[in-house]
Amino acid sequence: MRRQLALVVWVVVALSALVYVAAAQEALPLDATLASVAHAHGLRGGDLAEALGLPRGVTDKHQPLVEMGITPEQLEAALNELGMTPDANVTGGRELDVSMSIREIASALGMTERELARDLNLDIDVDKDTAIAQLGVDQETLDAAVAHERSHHTERVLPAESKYPVFALISLFAMLYLLKWGIPKKGDRKKRSRYYANWVYILVLLVSVGALGFLVGKSPNAMEGTVKVFKATVGLYDSVWPMIGALAFFLALGIVANKVVCGWACPFGALEELIYMIPVFKQAKGWRLPFWVTNSIRTGLFIATLLILYGVVGGNKGFVVYHYLNPFNLFNLDFMVPIIGYFTVGYLVVSFFYYRPFCQLICPFGFVSWICERVSLNRIRIDRERCIDCRACVKACPLTAAADRLDRKLLEADCFSCMRCLRVCPADAIHYRPVWAPPSPDKIEEAEEAA
């Protein structure tokens, strides 16, 4: 058992390290060339080449800088040496304005041209060399798009890449707490009042909201990790592989321990959970929508988003529905359009009496990770030999997951590993266990005694 847990820990740590490196490298657009960067900042190509430590007469100024071995840090240092501020809203001493083209503005901002076109509410295949004023974009729209892009790079107490190891650490702690640490030593397993202390869960949720939310900002997160894979395939990012790596990282955490990345580590999910715990509207909290309803909404939104994103319907290829439903903007205090703020406030208000509305009804990662729950390595297990069908777990569960599990439904509701069912079973029939082990931790001892 210890060796298996150690292997799981090493796998998660290795994944977090790989994603950390990929995220750090992502800061430099893969299509940024010496010529495009120099043009965007009003510099001569030779001057920029020298500042980068390259020959002044470098032959191919249109080769991507990453292929030349240039890192984001080297580029920033070179621009600072030449008196340029890469993060300023200027290009060659001139403010970004509607007389410029998408190609010029995108290069100055360090984003892809298609992504900028999307943020300007244009077709992503629009002419990139035409002044955006001629494309019907006004200065207010451009300023909003620029402010939104800058919000992704606002300096925080911790760098964005630090989120990955913190996500991993919180998820690993949750797994170990559910498997072992939450059960008192030599405790009576039929008296669960001291099982899985709620204050521990609350403390971890507060850390998730504070550290993974407001201290670091909205990105990266599991929701965006899902959406960005599809955005990359349509050309809104330079490469799909860093996005696939990020999504694989979050999915690995969810598979190693059933959805703990959603239930314990996700900052907005944690905020919803904390609000739901506030002892108000107690009668309303007993109301649950059937899982087939909530999952149909979430699945339908996911499919509709893909159809619109790829231009199959709607005629606006590159449009991302989730962009306007994203509550993680709260952690950057960035609401580019008012509707994002309205939805975020709505999620939080509904959370007072309904369990995790965003997770249940909207979140694309919630949908994808629900599919992956079928293969999670550590999860809630029911010992059918001990179960007396008292339905105490059903009453405690804020969803229909416990009822679905008891009734052996093929498609069970999401389980966020919130521990509520683990505290109430009078027959010691519910445990958080590895799939390769007996459903109750003392089954092995019982078998040895019987032998």
SULDA-V534671 format. One record per residue. N is the residue number from 1. PHI is phi as a letter, one per 40 degrees, with the letter a starting at -180 (* if undefined). D_CENTER is the distance of its C-alpha to the mean C-alpha in Angstrom with 1 decimal. Layout:
n = (N,N)
phi = (PHI,PHI)
d_center = (D_CENTER,D_CENTER)
This chain:
n = (1,2,3,4,5,6,7,8,9,10,11,12,13,14,15,16,17,18,19,20,21,22,23,24,25,26,27,28,29,30,31,32,33,34,35,36,37,38,39,40,41,42,43,44,45,46,47,48,49,50,51,52,53,54,55,56,57,58,59,60,61,62,63,64,65,66,67,68,69,70,71,72,73,74,75,76,77,78,79,80,81,82,83,84,85,86,87,88,89,90,91,92,93,94,95,96,97,98,99,100,101,102,103,104,105,106,107,108,109,110,111,112,113,114,115,116,117,118,119,120,121,122,123,124,125,126,127,128,129,130,131,132,133,134,135,136,137,138,139,140,141,142,143,144,145,146,147,148,149,150,151,152,153,154,155,156,157,158,159,160,161,162,163,164,165,166,167,168,169,170,171,172,173,174,175,176,177,178,179,180,181,182,183,184,185,186,187,188,189,190,191,192,193,194,195,196,197,198,199,200,201,202,203,204,205,206,207,208,209,210,211,212,213,214,215,216,217,218,219,220,221,222,223,224,225,226,227,228,229,230,231,232,233,234,235,236,237,238,239,240,241,242,243,244,245,246,247,248,249,250,251,252,253,254,255,256,257,258,259,260,261,262,263,264,265,266,267,268,269,270,271,272,273,274,275,276,277,278,279,280,281,282,283,284,285,286,287,288,289,290,291,292,293,294,295,296,297,298,299,300,301,302,303,304,305,306,307,308,309,310,311,312,313,314,315,316,317,318,319,320,321,322,323,324,325,326,327,328,329,330,331,332,333,334,335,336,337,338,339,340,341,342,343,344,345,346,347,348,349,350,351,352,353,354,355,356,357,358,359,360,361,362,363,364,365,366,367,368,369,370,371,372,373,374,375,376,377,378,379,380,381,382,383,384,385,386,387,388,389,390,391,392,393,394,395,396,397,398,399,400,401,402,403,404,405,406,407,408,409,410,411,412,413,414,415,416,417,418,419,420,421,422,423,424,425,426,427,428,429,430,431,432,433,434,435,436,437,438,439,440,441,442,443,444,445,446,447,448,449,450,451)
phi = (*,c,c,c,c,c,c,c,c,c,c,c,c,c,c,c,c,c,c,d,c,c,c,c,c,c,c,b,d,c,c,c,b,d,c,c,c,c,c,c,b,g,b,c,d,c,c,c,c,c,c,c,g,b,c,d,c,d,c,b,c,b,c,d,c,c,c,c,g,c,c,d,c,c,c,c,c,c,c,c,c,c,g,b,b,d,c,c,c,b,b,f,g,b,c,c,a,c,c,c,c,c,c,c,c,c,c,c,c,g,b,c,c,c,c,c,d,c,c,c,g,b,c,c,b,c,c,c,b,c,d,c,c,c,c,g,c,c,c,c,c,c,c,c,c,c,c,c,c,c,c,c,b,c,c,b,d,b,c,d,c,c,c,c,c,c,d,c,c,c,c,c,c,d,c,c,c,c,c,a,c,c,b,c,c,f,c,c,c,c,b,c,c,b,c,f,d,c,c,c,c,c,c,c,c,c,c,c,c,c,c,c,b,c,c,b,h,c,b,c,a,c,c,c,d,c,c,c,d,c,c,c,c,c,h,c,b,c,a,c,c,c,c,c,c,c,c,c,c,c,c,c,c,c,c,d,b,d,f,c,c,c,c,b,b,c,c,c,c,c,c,c,c,c,c,c,c,c,c,b,f,c,c,c,c,c,c,b,c,d,c,c,c,c,c,c,c,c,c,c,c,c,c,c,c,c,c,c,d,c,g,c,b,g,g,b,d,g,c,b,c,c,d,c,b,c,c,c,d,d,c,b,f,b,b,d,b,d,c,c,c,c,c,c,c,c,d,c,c,c,c,c,b,b,c,f,c,c,c,c,b,b,d,c,c,d,c,c,c,c,c,c,d,c,b,c,c,b,a,c,b,b,c,c,c,c,d,b,f,c,g,c,c,c,c,c,c,c,b,b,c,c,c,c,c,c,c,f,c,c,b,c,c,d,b,c,f,c,g,c,c,c,c,b,c,c,b,f,b,b,a,c,b,c,c,c,b,d,c,b,c,c,c,c,c,c,c,c,c,c,c)
d_center = (30.2,29.6,29.5,26.9,24.7,25.3,24.3,21.0,20.4,21.5,19.3,16.1,17.4,18.4,15.1,13.5,16.5,16.3,12.8,13.9,17.0,15.4,13.2,16.4,18.4,16.3,17.7,20.9,20.9,22.5,25.2,26.3,29.9,32.7,34.3,31.4,30.4,34.1,34.7,31.7,33.1,36.8,37.6,39.9,38.4,40.9,40.0,36.3,37.2,39.4,36.9,34.5,37.3,38.1,41.5,42.4,43.6,40.6,41.3,38.0,36.3,34.1,32.5,28.7,28.6,26.2,28.9,31.4,29.5,28.5,25.5,23.6,25.5,28.8,28.3,27.5,30.5,32.7,31.9,32.6,35.8,36.9,36.2,33.1,29.9,27.0,24.8,27.6,27.8,30.9,32.2,35.5,36.4,35.7,33.1,30.8,32.5,33.1,35.9,33.6,32.0,28.4,29.1,30.3,27.6,24.7,26.4,26.9,23.3,22.0,20.0,21.0,23.8,22.1,19.1,21.6,23.7,20.8,20.2,24.0,24.1,26.1,26.2,24.3,27.6,29.6,32.2,30.5,33.8,35.0,34.9,32.1,34.8,36.5,33.4,33.5,30.9,32.1,31.4,29.5,26.9,26.7,26.4,23.5,21.7,22.6,21.5,18.0,17.7,19.2,16.7,14.1,16.7,18.1,19.2,17.7,19.1,16.8,15.5,11.9,12.4,13.5,10.1,10.1,13.4,12.8,9.9,12.6,15.4,14.3,13.6,16.9,18.7,17.6,19.0,22.2,22.7,22.5,24.7,27.2,26.9,26.6,30.1,33.1,35.6,38.7,37.4,38.9,36.3,37.9,37.4,33.7,33.9,32.8,30.0,26.4,27.0,24.9,25.1,23.1,20.2,20.5,20.6,17.4,15.7,17.3,16.2,12.5,13.2,15.4,14.2,10.4,10.9,14.3,15.5,12.8,11.5,8.5,7.2,5.5,2.1,1.8,3.9,4.8,4.9,7.1,9.0,9.8,11.6,13.9,14.3,15.4,17.9,19.5,20.0,17.6,16.7,19.3,18.0,15.9,16.0,13.6,10.9,12.3,12.2,8.6,8.0,11.1,10.0,7.4,10.2,12.8,11.7,11.9,15.1,16.7,16.7,16.1,12.7,13.0,9.3,9.1,12.6,12.9,10.0,7.3,9.2,9.7,10.5,12.7,14.4,15.2,16.6,18.7,20.1,21.0,22.9,25.1,28.5,29.2,29.6,30.2,32.0,29.3,26.8,28.8,28.0,25.5,24.9,25.7,22.8,24.2,23.9,20.3,19.2,21.4,19.9,16.3,17.7,19.9,17.4,15.3,18.7,19.9,17.0,17.7,21.4,21.2,18.9,21.5,24.4,25.8,26.3,26.5,27.8,25.0,23.2,19.9,19.3,15.7,16.1,12.5,13.2,15.6,13.7,10.6,11.1,8.8,11.9,13.7,12.6,14.2,16.9,16.6,17.7,19.2,20.7,21.9,20.4,16.9,18.5,20.5,17.7,15.8,19.2,19.8,16.9,18.0,21.7,21.3,19.5,23.0,24.5,22.0,19.3,15.6,16.5,13.1,11.8,15.2,15.9,13.2,9.6,9.6,7.5,10.0,12.6,11.9,11.5,14.6,16.4,15.6,17.0,20.3,20.2,18.6,20.9,21.1,21.3,23.6,27.1,30.2,33.6,35.6,38.9,38.2,36.5,39.0,37.0,37.2,33.9,33.0,29.5,29.2,30.2,27.8,24.7,22.9,22.1,24.4,22.9,25.9,28.4,27.0,27.1,30.7,31.8,30.4,28.7,27.3,24.0,22.9,20.5,17.1,17.8,15.5,17.9,19.1,22.5,24.6,26.5,27.1,29.1,31.5,32.9,36.7,37.4,35.0,33.6,29.8,28.1,24.7,25.9,25.3,26.1,28.9,30.6,32.8,31.2,33.0,33.1,36.9,37.7,38.6,40.9,42.5,43.1,44.7,47.0,48.1,49.0)
